[in-house]
Amino acid sequence: MAAVAAISATWAFAARRPLVCNLSSSSIPNTRKLVLYSKPGCCLCDGLKEKLHAAFSISSGPNSLHDVVLQVRDITTNPEWERAYQYEIPVLAKENFDGKEEILRRLSPRLSVETIQKKLLAAFS
């Protein structure tokens, strides 16, 4: 019975895994990283998050975004982020290979998933 409880705990942990990933891009070779500054109850943030996940799943090959790691940061948990982005969210940034963030141009909520994918590919090239 103990083995069953251990397996259930592992699955429960995996099912509750947050969207926030604390991996740095330097720990995983050849990964691209995006940071989405957001806050609870932000419908624009939620909409962009959904479109980003859809853009990550489109196609494969050279135009793929399958290797992109998305880190969602709740600005209400950090006073510096809240001061910087409280009137701007959702804010999307890419992490450069030197670890510095570069804020990307705002993506309109009206953009299609395909257009978002093309804009992200251009940002990473």
Backbone atoms as SQL, in Angstrom:
CREATE TABLE atoms (id INTEGER PRIMARY KEY, chain TEXT, resi INTEGER, resn TEXT, atom TEXT, x REAL, y REAL, z REAL);
INSERT INTO atoms VALUES
  (1, 'A', 1, 'MET', 'N', 0.822, -1.194, 0.000),
  (2, 'A', 1, 'MET', 'CA', 0.000, 0.000, 0.000),
  (3, 'A', 1, 'MET', 'C', 0.865, 1.257, 0.000),
  (4, 'A', 2, 'ALA', 'N', 2.049, 1.187, 0.637),
  (5, 'A', 2, 'ALA', 'CA', 2.939, 2.341, 0.683),
  (6, 'A', 2, 'ALA', 'C', 3.406, 2.720, -0.713),
  (7, 'A', 3, 'ALA', 'N', 3.633, 1.713, -1.565),
  (8, 'A', 3, 'ALA', 'CA', 4.070, 1.994, -2.932),
  (9, 'A', 3, 'ALA', 'C', 2.978, 2.732, -3.703),
  (10, 'A', 4, 'VAL', 'N', 1.726, 2.377, -3.478),
  (11, 'A', 4, 'VAL', 'CA', 0.618, 3.043, -4.149),
  (12, 'A', 4, 'VAL', 'C', 0.542, 4.500, -3.708),
  (13, 'A', 5, 'ALA', 'N', 0.713, 4.766, -2.414),
  (14, 'A', 5, 'ALA', 'CA', 0.669, 6.138, -1.909),
  (15, 'A', 5, 'ALA', 'C', 1.796, 6.974, -2.506),
  (16, 'A', 6, 'ALA', 'N', 2.975, 6.393, -2.645),
  (17, 'A', 6, 'ALA', 'CA', 4.107, 7.118, -3.214),
  (18, 'A', 6, 'ALA', 'C', 3.845, 7.465, -4.677),
  (19, 'A', 7, 'ILE', 'N', 3.269, 6.545, -5.423),
  (20, 'A', 7, 'ILE', 'CA', 2.959, 6.804, -6.826),
  (21, 'A', 7, 'ILE', 'C', 1.887, 7.880, -6.935),
  (22, 'A', 8, 'SER', 'N', 0.859, 7.809, -6.096),
  (23, 'A', 8, 'SER', 'CA', -0.199, 8.812, -6.119),
  (24, 'A', 8, 'SER', 'C', 0.357, 10.187, -5.801),
  (25, 'A', 9, 'ALA', 'N', 1.258, 10.261, -4.822),
  (26, 'A', 9, 'ALA', 'CA', 1.847, 11.553, -4.456),
  (27, 'A', 9, 'ALA', 'C', 2.642, 12.119, -5.615),
  (28, 'A', 10, 'THR', 'N', 3.363, 11.263, -6.336),
  (29, 'A', 10, 'THR', 'CA', 4.133, 11.719, -7.479),
  (30, 'A', 10, 'THR', 'C', 3.219, 12.266, -8.564),
  (31, 'A', 11, 'TRP', 'N', 2.139, 11.550, -8.854),
  (32, 'A', 11, 'TRP', 'CA', 1.204, 12.009, -9.867),
  (33, 'A', 11, 'TRP', 'C', 0.500, 13.279, -9.442),
  (34, 'A', 12, 'ALA', 'N', 0.130, 13.372, -8.169),
  (35, 'A', 12, 'ALA', 'CA', -0.548, 14.576, -7.683),
  (36, 'A', 12, 'ALA', 'C', 0.372, 15.780, -7.823),
  (37, 'A', 13, 'PHE', 'N', 1.652, 15.587, -7.526),
  (38, 'A', 13, 'PHE', 'CA', 2.624, 16.682, -7.656),
  (39, 'A', 13, 'PHE', 'C', 2.740, 17.104, -9.120),
  (40, 'A', 14, 'ALA', 'N', 2.801, 16.119, -10.013),
  (41, 'A', 14, 'ALA', 'CA', 2.936, 16.435, -11.430),
  (42, 'A', 14, 'ALA', 'C', 1.687, 17.152, -11.941),
  (43, 'A', 15, 'ALA', 'N', 0.521, 16.776, -11.455),
  (44, 'A', 15, 'ALA', 'CA', -0.719, 17.396, -11.903),
  (45, 'A', 15, 'ALA', 'C', -0.821, 18.839, -11.415),
  (46, 'A', 16, 'ARG', 'N', -0.213, 19.152, -10.278),
  (47, 'A', 16, 'ARG', 'CA', -0.294, 20.511, -9.730),
  (48, 'A', 16, 'ARG', 'C', 0.907, 21.355, -10.103),
  (49, 'A', 17, 'ARG', 'N', 1.732, 20.878, -10.977),
  (50, 'A', 17, 'ARG', 'CA', 2.943, 21.606, -11.345),
  (51, 'A', 17, 'ARG', 'C', 2.579, 22.974, -11.909),
  (52, 'A', 18, 'PRO', 'N', 3.178, 24.043, -11.403),
  (53, 'A', 18, 'PRO', 'CA', 2.815, 25.387, -11.858),
  (54, 'A', 18, 'PRO', 'C', 3.387, 25.696, -13.237),
  (55, 'A', 19, 'LEU', 'N', 2.837, 26.738, -13.854),
  (56, 'A', 19, 'LEU', 'CA', 3.360, 27.174, -15.140),
  (57, 'A', 19, 'LEU', 'C', 4.714, 27.842, -14.989),
  (58, 'A', 20, 'VAL', 'N', 5.020, 28.299, -13.788),
  (59, 'A', 20, 'VAL', 'CA', 6.299, 28.966, -13.570),
  (60, 'A', 20, 'VAL', 'C', 7.394, 27.927, -13.545),
  (61, 'A', 21, 'CYS', 'N', 8.406, 28.171, -14.317),
  (62, 'A', 21, 'CYS', 'CA', 9.546, 27.273, -14.386),
  (63, 'A', 21, 'CYS', 'C', 10.754, 28.024, -13.887),
  (64, 'A', 22, 'ASN', 'N', 11.409, 27.522, -12.864),
  (65, 'A', 22, 'ASN', 'CA', 12.539, 28.218, -12.282),
  (66, 'A', 22, 'ASN', 'C', 13.867, 27.805, -12.890),
  (67, 'A', 23, 'LEU', 'N', 13.837, 27.204, -14.047),
  (68, 'A', 23, 'LEU', 'CA', 15.073, 26.818, -14.721),
  (69, 'A', 23, 'LEU', 'C', 15.655, 28.034, -15.407),
  (70, 'A', 24, 'SER', 'N', 16.935, 28.199, -15.322),
  (71, 'A', 24, 'SER', 'CA', 17.559, 29.274, -16.091),
  (72, 'A', 24, 'SER', 'C', 17.937, 28.707, -17.444),
  (73, 'A', 25, 'SER', 'N', 17.919, 29.564, -18.442),
  (74, 'A', 25, 'SER', 'CA', 18.231, 29.072, -19.786),
  (75, 'A', 25, 'SER', 'C', 19.669, 28.593, -19.876),
  (76, 'A', 26, 'SER', 'N', 20.509, 29.053, -18.942),
  (77, 'A', 26, 'SER', 'CA', 21.900, 28.597, -18.983),
  (78, 'A', 26, 'SER', 'C', 22.032, 27.146, -18.511),
  (79, 'A', 27, 'SER', 'N', 21.032, 26.646, -17.745),
  (80, 'A', 27, 'SER', 'CA', 21.113, 25.269, -17.270),
  (81, 'A', 27, 'SER', 'C', 20.667, 24.263, -18.326),
  (82, 'A', 28, 'ILE', 'N', 19.958, 24.736, -19.343),
  (83, 'A', 28, 'ILE', 'CA', 19.508, 23.865, -20.415),
  (84, 'A', 28, 'ILE', 'C', 20.080, 24.424, -21.712),
  (85, 'A', 29, 'PRO', 'N', 20.980, 23.687, -22.358),
  (86, 'A', 29, 'PRO', 'CA', 21.583, 24.208, -23.576),
  (87, 'A', 29, 'PRO', 'C', 20.556, 24.372, -24.696),
  (88, 'A', 30, 'ASN', 'N', 20.751, 25.397, -25.513),
  (89, 'A', 30, 'ASN', 'CA', 19.926, 25.650, -26.690),
  (90, 'A', 30, 'ASN', 'C', 18.443, 25.824, -26.393),
  (91, 'A', 31, 'THR', 'N', 18.115, 26.420, -25.257),
  (92, 'A', 31, 'THR', 'CA', 16.720, 26.726, -24.980),
  (93, 'A', 31, 'THR', 'C', 16.500, 28.212, -25.143),
  (94, 'A', 32, 'ARG', 'N', 15.302, 28.522, -25.546),
  (95, 'A', 32, 'ARG', 'CA', 14.900, 29.922, -25.638),
  (96, 'A', 32, 'ARG', 'C', 13.900, 30.154, -24.514),
  (97, 'A', 33, 'LYS', 'N', 13.974, 31.327, -23.893),
  (98, 'A', 33, 'LYS', 'CA', 13.140, 31.583, -22.730),
  (99, 'A', 33, 'LYS', 'C', 12.362, 32.876, -22.885),
  (100, 'A', 34, 'LEU', 'N', 11.063, 32.800, -22.587),
  (101, 'A', 34, 'LEU', 'CA', 10.199, 33.962, -22.540),
  (102, 'A', 34, 'LEU', 'C', 9.707, 34.144, -21.120),
  (103, 'A', 35, 'VAL', 'N', 9.546, 35.391, -20.723),
  (104, 'A', 35, 'VAL', 'CA', 9.000, 35.723, -19.412),
  (105, 'A', 35, 'VAL', 'C', 7.735, 36.534, -19.647),
  (106, 'A', 36, 'LEU', 'N', 6.633, 36.109, -19.042),
  (107, 'A', 36, 'LEU', 'CA', 5.367, 36.829, -19.136),
  (108, 'A', 36, 'LEU', 'C', 5.066, 37.425, -17.771),
  (109, 'A', 37, 'TYR', 'N', 5.071, 38.747, -17.704),
  (110, 'A', 37, 'TYR', 'CA', 4.697, 39.437, -16.470),
  (111, 'A', 37, 'TYR', 'C', 3.187, 39.577, -16.479),
  (112, 'A', 38, 'SER', 'N', 2.564, 39.112, -15.404),
  (113, 'A', 38, 'SER', 'CA', 1.125, 38.965, -15.346),
  (114, 'A', 38, 'SER', 'C', 0.651, 39.210, -13.919),
  (115, 'A', 39, 'LYS', 'N', -0.642, 39.081, -13.699),
  (116, 'A', 39, 'LYS', 'CA', -1.180, 39.061, -12.338),
  (117, 'A', 39, 'LYS', 'C', -2.517, 38.339, -12.366),
  (118, 'A', 40, 'PRO', 'N', -2.930, 37.820, -11.221),
  (119, 'A', 40, 'PRO', 'CA', -4.201, 37.101, -11.162),
  (120, 'A', 40, 'PRO', 'C', -5.362, 38.003, -11.575),
  (121, 'A', 41, 'GLY', 'N', -6.286, 37.435, -12.335),
  (122, 'A', 41, 'GLY', 'CA', -7.478, 38.163, -12.745),
  (123, 'A', 41, 'GLY', 'C', -7.284, 39.040, -13.968),
  (124, 'A', 42, 'CYS', 'N', -6.130, 38.985, -14.601),
  (125, 'A', 42, 'CYS', 'CA', -5.856, 39.782, -15.802),
  (126, 'A', 42, 'CYS', 'C', -6.291, 38.979, -17.020),
  (127, 'A', 43, 'CYS', 'N', -7.425, 39.346, -17.605),
  (128, 'A', 43, 'CYS', 'CA', -7.939, 38.567, -18.735),
  (129, 'A', 43, 'CYS', 'C', -7.049, 38.711, -19.978),
  (130, 'A', 44, 'LEU', 'N', -6.416, 39.874, -20.163),
  (131, 'A', 44, 'LEU', 'CA', -5.491, 40.023, -21.289),
  (132, 'A', 44, 'LEU', 'C', -4.285, 39.100, -21.123),
  (133, 'A', 45, 'CYS', 'N', -3.818, 38.977, -19.870),
  (134, 'A', 45, 'CYS', 'CA', -2.680, 38.091, -19.578),
  (135, 'A', 45, 'CYS', 'C', -3.048, 36.640, -19.853),
  (136, 'A', 46, 'ASP', 'N', -4.226, 36.240, -19.388),
  (137, 'A', 46, 'ASP', 'CA', -4.674, 34.862, -19.599),
  (138, 'A', 46, 'ASP', 'C', -4.836, 34.554, -21.084),
  (139, 'A', 47, 'GLY', 'N', -5.383, 35.514, -21.836),
  (140, 'A', 47, 'GLY', 'CA', -5.557, 35.320, -23.273),
  (141, 'A', 47, 'GLY', 'C', -4.226, 35.178, -23.990),
  (142, 'A', 48, 'LEU', 'N', -3.252, 36.015, -23.615),
  (143, 'A', 48, 'LEU', 'CA', -1.932, 35.920, -24.241),
  (144, 'A', 48, 'LEU', 'C', -1.260, 34.602, -23.879),
  (145, 'A', 49, 'LYS', 'N', -1.393, 34.192, -22.634),
  (146, 'A', 49, 'LYS', 'CA', -0.799, 32.926, -22.195),
  (147, 'A', 49, 'LYS', 'C', -1.346, 31.765, -23.033),
  (148, 'A', 50, 'GLU', 'N', -2.658, 31.749, -23.262),
  (149, 'A', 50, 'GLU', 'CA', -3.263, 30.692, -24.074),
  (150, 'A', 50, 'GLU', 'C', -2.728, 30.719, -25.504),
  (151, 'A', 51, 'LYS', 'N', -2.626, 31.918, -26.071),
  (152, 'A', 51, 'LYS', 'CA', -2.132, 32.023, -27.449),
  (153, 'A', 51, 'LYS', 'C', -0.658, 31.638, -27.540),
  (154, 'A', 52, 'LEU', 'N', 0.116, 31.973, -26.526),
  (155, 'A', 52, 'LEU', 'CA', 1.526, 31.576, -26.524),
  (156, 'A', 52, 'LEU', 'C', 1.661, 30.057, -26.511),
  (157, 'A', 53, 'HIS', 'N', 0.899, 29.390, -25.637),
  (158, 'A', 53, 'HIS', 'CA', 0.960, 27.923, -25.585),
  (159, 'A', 53, 'HIS', 'C', 0.527, 27.318, -26.919),
  (160, 'A', 54, 'ALA', 'N', -0.476, 27.903, -27.561),
  (161, 'A', 54, 'ALA', 'CA', -0.910, 27.409, -28.867),
  (162, 'A', 54, 'ALA', 'C', 0.189, 27.632, -29.910),
  (163, 'A', 55, 'ALA', 'N', 0.849, 28.785, -29.861),
  (164, 'A', 55, 'ALA', 'CA', 1.936, 29.074, -30.813),
  (165, 'A', 55, 'ALA', 'C', 3.105, 28.119, -30.614),
  (166, 'A', 56, 'PHE', 'N', 3.358, 27.711, -29.375),
  (167, 'A', 56, 'PHE', 'CA', 4.449, 26.772, -29.098),
  (168, 'A', 56, 'PHE', 'C', 4.163, 25.400, -29.691),
  (169, 'A', 57, 'SER', 'N', 2.890, 25.064, -29.858),
  (170, 'A', 57, 'SER', 'CA', 2.545, 23.717, -30.322),
  (171, 'A', 57, 'SER', 'C', 2.377, 23.616, -31.833),
  (172, 'A', 58, 'ILE', 'N', 2.462, 24.745, -32.542),
  (173, 'A', 58, 'ILE', 'CA', 2.302, 24.730, -34.001),
  (174, 'A', 58, 'ILE', 'C', 3.561, 24.185, -34.664),
  (175, 'A', 59, 'SER', 'N', 3.370, 23.313, -35.594),
  (176, 'A', 59, 'SER', 'CA', 4.401, 22.759, -36.489),
  (177, 'A', 59, 'SER', 'C', 5.671, 22.285, -35.790),
  (178, 'A', 60, 'SER', 'N', 6.561, 21.805, -36.608),
  (179, 'A', 60, 'SER', 'CA', 7.867, 21.367, -36.124),
  (180, 'A', 60, 'SER', 'C', 8.897, 21.808, -37.151),
  (181, 'A', 61, 'GLY', 'N', 10.129, 21.525, -36.866),
  (182, 'A', 61, 'GLY', 'CA', 11.188, 21.915, -37.787),
  (183, 'A', 61, 'GLY', 'C', 11.751, 23.284, -37.449),
  (184, 'A', 62, 'PRO', 'N', 12.286, 23.968, -38.458),
  (185, 'A', 62, 'PRO', 'CA', 12.981, 25.232, -38.197),
  (186, 'A', 62, 'PRO', 'C', 12.056, 26.345, -37.706),
  (187, 'A', 63, 'ASN', 'N', 10.763, 26.260, -37.999),
  (188, 'A', 63, 'ASN', 'CA', 9.816, 27.283, -37.547),
  (189, 'A', 63, 'ASN', 'C', 9.073, 26.876, -36.287),
  (190, 'A', 64, 'SER', 'N', 9.677, 26.013, -35.517),
  (191, 'A', 64, 'SER', 'CA', 9.043, 25.505, -34.304),
  (192, 'A', 64, 'SER', 'C', 9.450, 26.326, -33.092),
  (193, 'A', 65, 'LEU', 'N', 8.544, 26.438, -32.154),
  (194, 'A', 65, 'LEU', 'CA', 8.825, 27.087, -30.867),
  (195, 'A', 65, 'LEU', 'C', 8.743, 26.074, -29.727),
  (196, 'A', 66, 'HIS', 'N', 8.886, 24.772, -30.067),
  (197, 'A', 66, 'HIS', 'CA', 8.754, 23.710, -29.067),
  (198, 'A', 66, 'HIS', 'C', 9.784, 23.812, -27.945),
  (199, 'A', 67, 'ASP', 'N', 10.928, 24.421, -28.224),
  (200, 'A', 67, 'ASP', 'CA', 11.982, 24.484, -27.215),
  (201, 'A', 67, 'ASP', 'C', 11.877, 25.716, -26.311),
  (202, 'A', 68, 'VAL', 'N', 10.888, 26.556, -26.525),
  (203, 'A', 68, 'VAL', 'CA', 10.742, 27.781, -25.729),
  (204, 'A', 68, 'VAL', 'C', 10.184, 27.442, -24.355),
  (205, 'A', 69, 'VAL', 'N', 10.843, 27.984, -23.337),
  (206, 'A', 69, 'VAL', 'CA', 10.385, 27.833, -21.952),
  (207, 'A', 69, 'VAL', 'C', 9.680, 29.129, -21.587),
  (208, 'A', 70, 'LEU', 'N', 8.439, 29.027, -21.116),
  (209, 'A', 70, 'LEU', 'CA', 7.671, 30.196, -20.697),
  (210, 'A', 70, 'LEU', 'C', 7.635, 30.253, -19.181),
  (211, 'A', 71, 'GLN', 'N', 8.093, 31.372, -18.645),
  (212, 'A', 71, 'GLN', 'CA', 8.025, 31.595, -17.203),
  (213, 'A', 71, 'GLN', 'C', 7.012, 32.714, -16.978),
  (214, 'A', 72, 'VAL', 'N', 5.985, 32.428, -16.194),
  (215, 'A', 72, 'VAL', 'CA', 4.964, 33.420, -15.875),
  (216, 'A', 72, 'VAL', 'C', 5.294, 33.998, -14.507),
  (217, 'A', 73, 'ARG', 'N', 5.443, 35.321, -14.445),
  (218, 'A', 73, 'ARG', 'CA', 5.779, 35.998, -13.192),
  (219, 'A', 73, 'ARG', 'C', 4.602, 36.849, -12.741),
  (220, 'A', 74, 'ASP', 'N', 4.137, 36.593, -11.543),
  (221, 'A', 74, 'ASP', 'CA', 3.051, 37.353, -10.932),
  (222, 'A', 74, 'ASP', 'C', 3.642, 38.629, -10.354),
  (223, 'A', 75, 'ILE', 'N', 3.282, 39.784, -10.931),
  (224, 'A', 75, 'ILE', 'CA', 3.887, 41.041, -10.499),
  (225, 'A', 75, 'ILE', 'C', 3.494, 41.420, -9.075),
  (226, 'A', 76, 'THR', 'N', 2.422, 40.832, -8.556),
  (227, 'A', 76, 'THR', 'CA', 1.998, 41.170, -7.191),
  (228, 'A', 76, 'THR', 'C', 2.901, 40.536, -6.140),
  (229, 'A', 77, 'THR', 'N', 3.802, 39.654, -6.557),
  (230, 'A', 77, 'THR', 'CA', 4.709, 38.996, -5.606),
  (231, 'A', 77, 'THR', 'C', 6.046, 39.715, -5.479),
  (232, 'A', 78, 'ASN', 'N', 6.255, 40.750, -6.295),
  (233, 'A', 78, 'ASN', 'CA', 7.535, 41.452, -6.283),
  (234, 'A', 78, 'ASN', 'C', 7.273, 42.951, -6.473),
  (235, 'A', 79, 'PRO', 'N', 7.557, 43.776, -5.461),
  (236, 'A', 79, 'PRO', 'CA', 7.270, 45.215, -5.562),
  (237, 'A', 79, 'PRO', 'C', 7.948, 45.900, -6.757),
  (238, 'A', 80, 'GLU', 'N', 9.139, 45.444, -7.117),
  (239, 'A', 80, 'GLU', 'CA', 9.851, 46.034, -8.258),
  (240, 'A', 80, 'GLU', 'C', 9.094, 45.767, -9.563),
  (241, 'A', 81, 'TRP', 'N', 8.645, 44.535, -9.753),
  (242, 'A', 81, 'TRP', 'CA', 7.873, 44.203, -10.949),
  (243, 'A', 81, 'TRP', 'C', 6.555, 44.970, -10.960),
  (244, 'A', 82, 'GLU', 'N', 5.922, 45.063, -9.802),
  (245, 'A', 82, 'GLU', 'CA', 4.630, 45.740, -9.738),
  (246, 'A', 82, 'GLU', 'C', 4.771, 47.220, -10.110),
  (247, 'A', 83, 'ARG', 'N', 5.794, 47.876, -9.589),
  (248, 'A', 83, 'ARG', 'CA', 6.027, 49.285, -9.944),
  (249, 'A', 83, 'ARG', 'C', 6.295, 49.435, -11.441),
  (250, 'A', 84, 'ALA', 'N', 7.076, 48.541, -11.988),
  (251, 'A', 84, 'ALA', 'CA', 7.468, 48.649, -13.391),
  (252, 'A', 84, 'ALA', 'C', 6.336, 48.321, -14.366),
  (253, 'A', 85, 'TYR', 'N', 5.493, 47.355, -14.018),
  (254, 'A', 85, 'TYR', 'CA', 4.552, 46.819, -15.001),
  (255, 'A', 85, 'TYR', 'C', 3.075, 46.918, -14.625),
  (256, 'A', 86, 'GLN', 'N', 2.732, 47.550, -13.505),
  (257, 'A', 86, 'GLN', 'CA', 1.342, 47.513, -13.049),
  (258, 'A', 86, 'GLN', 'C', 0.337, 48.050, -14.069),
  (259, 'A', 87, 'TYR', 'N', 0.744, 49.014, -14.885),
  (260, 'A', 87, 'TYR', 'CA', -0.164, 49.582, -15.889),
  (261, 'A', 87, 'TYR', 'C', 0.118, 49.059, -17.298),
  (262, 'A', 88, 'GLU', 'N', 1.028, 48.123, -17.421),
  (263, 'A', 88, 'GLU', 'CA', 1.475, 47.660, -18.736),
  (264, 'A', 88, 'GLU', 'C', 1.139, 46.211, -19.040),
  (265, 'A', 89, 'ILE', 'N', 0.785, 45.401, -18.036),
  (266, 'A', 89, 'ILE', 'CA', 0.627, 43.967, -18.263),
  (267, 'A', 89, 'ILE', 'C', -0.480, 43.692, -19.267),
  (268, 'A', 90, 'PRO', 'N', -0.329, 42.634, -20.025),
  (269, 'A', 90, 'PRO', 'CA', 0.757, 41.665, -20.015),
  (270, 'A', 90, 'PRO', 'C', 2.020, 42.208, -20.689),
  (271, 'A', 91, 'VAL', 'N', 3.149, 41.916, -20.084),
  (272, 'A', 91, 'VAL', 'CA', 4.448, 42.303, -20.631),
  (273, 'A', 91, 'VAL', 'C', 5.209, 41.020, -20.929),
  (274, 'A', 92, 'LEU', 'N', 5.717, 40.923, -22.141),
  (275, 'A', 92, 'LEU', 'CA', 6.452, 39.744, -22.568),
  (276, 'A', 92, 'LEU', 'C', 7.902, 40.140, -22.812),
  (277, 'A', 93, 'ALA', 'N', 8.803, 39.349, -22.256),
  (278, 'A', 93, 'ALA', 'CA', 10.238, 39.608, -22.432),
  (279, 'A', 93, 'ALA', 'C', 10.906, 38.312, -22.850),
  (280, 'A', 94, 'LYS', 'N', 11.995, 38.456, -23.588),
  (281, 'A', 94, 'LYS', 'CA', 12.791, 37.268, -23.900),
  (282, 'A', 94, 'LYS', 'C', 14.086, 37.385, -23.111),
  (283, 'A', 95, 'GLU', 'N', 14.565, 36.239, -22.680),
  (284, 'A', 95, 'GLU', 'CA', 15.849, 36.220, -21.987),
  (285, 'A', 95, 'GLU', 'C', 16.928, 35.942, -23.018),
  (286, 'A', 96, 'ASN', 'N', 17.869, 36.860, -23.109),
  (287, 'A', 96, 'ASN', 'CA', 18.993, 36.681, -24.025),
  (288, 'A', 96, 'ASN', 'C', 19.960, 35.656, -23.449),
  (289, 'A', 97, 'PHE', 'N', 20.890, 35.203, -24.276),
  (290, 'A', 97, 'PHE', 'CA', 21.819, 34.164, -23.836),
  (291, 'A', 97, 'PHE', 'C', 22.748, 34.634, -22.723),
  (292, 'A', 98, 'ASP', 'N', 22.889, 35.970, -22.557),
  (293, 'A', 98, 'ASP', 'CA', 23.698, 36.497, -21.455),
  (294, 'A', 98, 'ASP', 'C', 22.886, 36.627, -20.162),
  (295, 'A', 99, 'GLY', 'N', 21.600, 36.217, -20.205),
  (296, 'A', 99, 'GLY', 'CA', 20.751, 36.244, -19.017),
  (297, 'A', 99, 'GLY', 'C', 19.965, 37.528, -18.850),
  (298, 'A', 100, 'LYS', 'N', 20.206, 38.530, -19.673),
  (299, 'A', 100, 'LYS', 'CA', 19.484, 39.798, -19.568),
  (300, 'A', 100, 'LYS', 'C', 18.159, 39.696, -20.311),
  (301, 'A', 101, 'GLU', 'N', 17.154, 40.377, -19.758),
  (302, 'A', 101, 'GLU', 'CA', 15.840, 40.373, -20.383),
  (303, 'A', 101, 'GLU', 'C', 15.695, 41.533, -21.355),
  (304, 'A', 102, 'GLU', 'N', 15.001, 41.238, -22.443),
  (305, 'A', 102, 'GLU', 'CA', 14.678, 42.253, -23.444),
  (306, 'A', 102, 'GLU', 'C', 13.162, 42.275, -23.596),
  (307, 'A', 103, 'ILE', 'N', 12.554, 43.411, -23.277),
  (308, 'A', 103, 'ILE', 'CA', 11.103, 43.538, -23.387),
  (309, 'A', 103, 'ILE', 'C', 10.723, 43.536, -24.865),
  (310, 'A', 104, 'LEU', 'N', 9.745, 42.704, -25.208),
  (311, 'A', 104, 'LEU', 'CA', 9.275, 42.613, -26.588),
  (312, 'A', 104, 'LEU', 'C', 8.115, 43.577, -26.808),
  (313, 'A', 105, 'ARG', 'N', 7.894, 43.925, -28.058),
  (314, 'A', 105, 'ARG', 'CA', 6.751, 44.788, -28.378),
  (315, 'A', 105, 'ARG', 'C', 5.462, 44.096, -27.979),
  (316, 'A', 106, 'ARG', 'N', 4.511, 44.897, -27.542),
  (317, 'A', 106, 'ARG', 'CA', 3.215, 44.374, -27.103),
  (318, 'A', 106, 'ARG', 'C', 2.537, 43.632, -28.253),
  (319, 'A', 107, 'LEU', 'N', 1.992, 42.471, -27.931),
  (320, 'A', 107, 'LEU', 'CA', 1.251, 41.671, -28.904),
  (321, 'A', 107, 'LEU', 'C', -0.234, 41.951, -28.719),
  (322, 'A', 108, 'SER', 'N', -0.884, 42.394, -29.761),
  (323, 'A', 108, 'SER', 'CA', -2.302, 42.716, -29.692),
  (324, 'A', 108, 'SER', 'C', -3.104, 41.452, -29.384),
  (325, 'A', 109, 'PRO', 'N', -4.134, 41.580, -28.536),
  (326, 'A', 109, 'PRO', 'CA', -4.987, 40.420, -28.249),
  (327, 'A', 109, 'PRO', 'C', -5.735, 39.920, -29.483),
  (328, 'A', 110, 'ARG', 'N', -5.794, 40.742, -30.516),
  (329, 'A', 110, 'ARG', 'CA', -6.510, 40.360, -31.739),
  (330, 'A', 110, 'ARG', 'C', -5.664, 39.546, -32.703),
  (331, 'A', 111, 'LEU', 'N', -4.367, 39.437, -32.431),
  (332, 'A', 111, 'LEU', 'CA', -3.490, 38.695, -33.337),
  (333, 'A', 111, 'LEU', 'C', -3.827, 37.209, -33.339),
  (334, 'A', 112, 'SER', 'N', -3.679, 36.604, -34.487),
  (335, 'A', 112, 'SER', 'CA', -3.887, 35.158, -34.580),
  (336, 'A', 112, 'SER', 'C', -2.688, 34.436, -33.964),
  (337, 'A', 113, 'VAL', 'N', -2.886, 33.181, -33.645),
  (338, 'A', 113, 'VAL', 'CA', -1.813, 32.352, -33.090),
  (339, 'A', 113, 'VAL', 'C', -0.657, 32.265, -34.093),
  (340, 'A', 114, 'GLU', 'N', -0.975, 32.135, -35.373),
  (341, 'A', 114, 'GLU', 'CA', 0.050, 32.036, -36.406),
  (342, 'A', 114, 'GLU', 'C', 0.886, 33.315, -36.474),
  (343, 'A', 115, 'THR', 'N', 0.234, 34.477, -36.335),
  (344, 'A', 115, 'THR', 'CA', 0.961, 35.752, -36.368),
  (345, 'A', 115, 'THR', 'C', 1.847, 35.888, -35.133),
  (346, 'A', 116, 'ILE', 'N', 1.347, 35.459, -34.000),
  (347, 'A', 116, 'ILE', 'CA', 2.152, 35.493, -32.774),
  (348, 'A', 116, 'ILE', 'C', 3.377, 34.597, -32.945),
  (349, 'A', 117, 'GLN', 'N', 3.188, 33.415, -33.529),
  (350, 'A', 117, 'GLN', 'CA', 4.312, 32.520, -33.760),
  (351, 'A', 117, 'GLN', 'C', 5.366, 33.196, -34.639),
  (352, 'A', 118, 'LYS', 'N', 4.936, 33.842, -35.711),
  (353, 'A', 118, 'LYS', 'CA', 5.878, 34.515, -36.625),
  (354, 'A', 118, 'LYS', 'C', 6.613, 35.644, -35.906),
  (355, 'A', 119, 'LYS', 'N', 5.921, 36.406, -35.086),
  (356, 'A', 119, 'LYS', 'CA', 6.566, 37.514, -34.355),
  (357, 'A', 119, 'LYS', 'C', 7.578, 36.980, -33.346),
  (358, 'A', 120, 'LEU', 'N', 7.255, 35.882, -32.682),
  (359, 'A', 120, 'LEU', 'CA', 8.200, 35.287, -31.733),
  (360, 'A', 120, 'LEU', 'C', 9.420, 34.729, -32.444),
  (361, 'A', 121, 'LEU', 'N', 9.214, 34.063, -33.579),
  (362, 'A', 121, 'LEU', 'CA', 10.348, 33.557, -34.355),
  (363, 'A', 121, 'LEU', 'C', 11.262, 34.692, -34.778),
  (364, 'A', 122, 'ALA', 'N', 10.673, 35.816, -35.191),
  (365, 'A', 122, 'ALA', 'CA', 11.479, 36.977, -35.584),
  (366, 'A', 122, 'ALA', 'C', 12.233, 37.546, -34.383),
  (367, 'A', 123, 'ALA', 'N', 11.596, 37.559, -33.226),
  (368, 'A', 123, 'ALA', 'CA', 12.258, 38.076, -32.013),
  (369, 'A', 123, 'ALA', 'C', 13.438, 37.223, -31.603),
  (370, 'A', 124, 'PHE', 'N', 13.350, 35.915, -31.838),
  (371, 'A', 124, 'PHE', 'CA', 14.435, 35.016, -31.459),
  (372, 'A', 124, 'PHE', 'C', 15.522, 34.905, -32.530),
  (373, 'A', 125, 'SER', 'N', 15.287, 35.453, -33.714),
  (374, 'A', 125, 'SER', 'CA', 16.297, 35.314, -34.770),
  (375, 'A', 125, 'SER', 'C', 17.299, 36.460, -34.745);
